[in-house]
Each structure stands twice: as C-alpha cells, then as structure tokens.
Amino acid sequence: QEAFLSEVNFVSKFALILFGGRPRLVKNAIVVDNWLKFKVCDNDDGEKEKTNAIILIALRGLLDDVIVEHVVKTFATAEEKSRMAQRHEKIIEVVRRILADEG
C-alpha cells in the first residue's frame, strides 16, 4: 500500500501543489515532482474529483504566469500593467481562498 504525504505531514497539500514542484494527474492522484502523491479519489471512477484536480493544476499554471508577468511587468505599458493587475488580482484571490479554506 502506498503512503500519501497528506497522511503523514502537516504541510498544506494545496500549498505544495500550488508552490512546489510541477504537478500532474496520474490515475487517482496528483503527483508533484514525480514522487509526492496526493490522492484525488479512491479509484479511477472519481470523475468529479479528477475534474477538480485538473482545475487545481490549471490554477497552478495561471499562478506561474502571474509570477512571471510580475517579474517582467517593468517592460509593459501602463495599459498592459492595468490588465495584468486585474487578472492577477482574480487569480491571487482564488489561491488565497483555497489556502484559507484548507487551514
């Protein structure tokens, strides 16, 4: 039987998925850096849980984009900076809610 990190550690699984290594969905688990496993559902039939996992992984991609855009925004026009700020605010608010709800 496999051990899942959420069963043995007090580190937030969402924090690790959103800020740790590269996550991917493998069968019934989100796997970070090819070794940290977070069970999504008990079997391969959990479509709703898998959809939520896919959304979480997509959010990670958006968060990565926010970080990159924040670094390069010094080269953006005022209009581009405004659009980025609005988009960033929405993404960061979703991340805050996820981390707060888990805590």
Secondary structure, 3 states (H helix, E strand, C coil): CCCCHHHCCCCCHHHHHHHCCCEEEECCEEEECCCEEEECCCCCCCHHHHHHHHHHHHHHHHHHHHHHHHHHHHHCCHHHHHHHHHHHHHHHHHHHHHHHHHC
